[in-house]
Amino acid sequence: MAEATERIAARFAAVETPATSTSARELAERVAAVDLDAPGVGGEEVLREIDELVLSEAVWYHHPAYLAHLNCPLDVHAVAAEAVLAAVNTSVDTYDQSRIGTFVERRLISWVGGRLGFPAADGVFTSGGTQSNLQALFLAREAALSGLAGAQRAARQQRLTILTTAESHFSIAKSALLLGLADDAVRSVAVDASGRMDPAALQTELDALDAEDRIPMAVAATAGTTDRGVVDPLAAIGAVCRDRQVWFHVDAAYGCGLLVSPRRRHLLDGIDQARSVTLDFHKTFFQPVSSSALVLRDAADAGRARWHADYLNPEDSAEPNQVDKSLQTTRRFDALKLLATLRGTGAEAIGRGVDAVIDLAEDVHAVVAAHEELQLLAATDLSTVLFRWQPAGVADHDADVLVGQVRQVLQESGRVLVARTVLDGRPCLKLTLLNPETAAEQVAASLEEVAGAARLLHAHRAGVDDAVAEEAAR
Ligand SMILES: *Cc1c(COP(=O)(O)O)cnc(C)c1O
């Protein structure tokens, strides 16, 4: 363990680029060459192998030029707790397997509940936002079908719908499929120009469902959409849901860090009206993967996932079994990491980190807006930057083709990692900023690499087009 710590510390100290330029083919070959059937080589040797094989090729999320996805740098107390929980190997399922772990997880869930404005919260840690959303919608489905069985239950299930926006995470639609809802169960509510759910359009959709004899099973709003990083108007949506008595789910996988933000907590106003909330601590609480939770306003809803087994949690068991609230059985003790962060670093300092990242995004937006060759495409509440390389005179089509090429060329170099997505039907580049220690100048330098790569690719393309035209003319 001590040697592993030393090696990883040495690697961190030596990181120069967020990734390497080794080709995918080479990486696949190196891994294929590992002999998994040979006699064991022992601890020292295996650490050397891991160092050489894996650490030398890792993608480093803390690097200032890692700008691609929702991966955060880490709070070191949580990393230490990760080692502790791996060594102790607690499974937080039944009480007799976890004892104090049960109470630690419960305390963390109720702390989060307190921040959300749920005095009687319950919930459970999960493997990620995808699973948290699935479980939220599963509980909402069970609430909508409660008391029914057989053909009646099956018939009603086919009438259930989920109202969300086209900007919500794909796990919402995937959950609908997994839950056996009808093919057209997910309805997109219109968004305003900035990508936020329009509460008036939600009313209209709910009226339309009534007219079709369909049942609104849940409204799934997003607090921090994955692309634009905007927060749906939670208070207004919550009011509609309360009026219509519809399950209000908030996917705050990305936006959950706002809960501890000294300056931006107001962006989550209205979240206390939700019945279920998804939070990814491995995005904006600087936790190692995995750490997520589904938190419920009413403890009674947690029981909708309960299932009994004689060998585990028999019906007559009076013990506080976390497995009763989870889709998983054997389950990681991720709550310990969040405890380590809240005690070691403190909630307020975490919140300042979140604010710093959002301040950084504001500065980077200004850099892009002022750049001659780059176009800033959307505003954000959180920390994404959506943009395109398109100097005056470059046609839309050419700029669009370059998006994927620029991303790929940079990724192959290992020097700057950016993501791509589609906004209003056109491809664009995307940065997700999550490192509070990154400076705007560092991101500006990465943007120059983006522009430089685009310029080169564009010139090359134009050259090729000219050659083709010449050839045709001849
Ligand atoms: C990342 C994300 C998810 C999925 O979370 P995972 O932890 O990757 O499973 C869900 N919703 C939103 C809004 C996200 O940004």
Ligand as a Chemical Component Dictionary entry (heavy atoms), coordinates in Angstrom:
data_LIG
# 
_chem_comp.id                   LIG 
_chem_comp.type                 NON-POLYMER 
_chem_comp.pdbx_formal_charge   0 
_chem_comp.three_letter_code    LIG 
# 
loop_
_chem_comp_atom.comp_id 
_chem_comp_atom.atom_id 
_chem_comp_atom.alt_atom_id 
_chem_comp_atom.type_symbol 
_chem_comp_atom.charge 
_chem_comp_atom.model_Cartn_x 
_chem_comp_atom.model_Cartn_y 
_chem_comp_atom.model_Cartn_z 
_chem_comp_atom.pdbx_ordinal 
LIG C1 C1 C 0 -23.443 12.754 -15.624 1  
LIG C2 C2 C 0 -24.908 12.894 -15.599 2  
LIG C3 C3 C 0 -25.727 11.777 -15.326 3  
LIG C4 C4 C 0 -25.181 10.382 -15.273 4  
LIG O1 O1 O 0 -24.399 10.182 -14.157 5  
LIG P1 P1 P 0 -23.313 8.996  -14.098 6  
LIG O2 O2 O 0 -22.738 9.206  -12.761 7  
LIG O3 O3 O 0 -22.363 9.238  -15.225 8  
LIG O4 O4 O 0 -24.048 7.713  -14.236 9  
LIG C5 C5 C 0 -27.080 11.992 -15.174 10 
LIG N1 N1 N 0 -27.596 13.227 -15.323 11 
LIG C6 C6 C 0 -26.857 14.304 -15.612 12 
LIG C7 C7 C 0 -27.516 15.642 -15.758 13 
LIG C8 C8 C 0 -25.483 14.167 -15.773 14 
LIG O5 O5 O 0 -24.739 15.239 -16.097 15 
# 
loop_
_chem_comp_bond.comp_id 
_chem_comp_bond.atom_id_1 
_chem_comp_bond.atom_id_2 
_chem_comp_bond.value_order 
_chem_comp_bond.pdbx_ordinal 
LIG C1 C2 SING 1  
LIG C2 C3 SING 2  
LIG C2 C8 DOUB 3  
LIG C3 C4 SING 4  
LIG C3 C5 DOUB 5  
LIG C4 O1 SING 6  
LIG O1 P1 SING 7  
LIG P1 O2 DOUB 8  
LIG P1 O3 SING 9  
LIG P1 O4 SING 10 
LIG C5 N1 SING 11 
LIG N1 C6 DOUB 12 
LIG C6 C7 SING 13 
LIG C6 C8 SING 14 
LIG C8 O5 SING 15 
# 
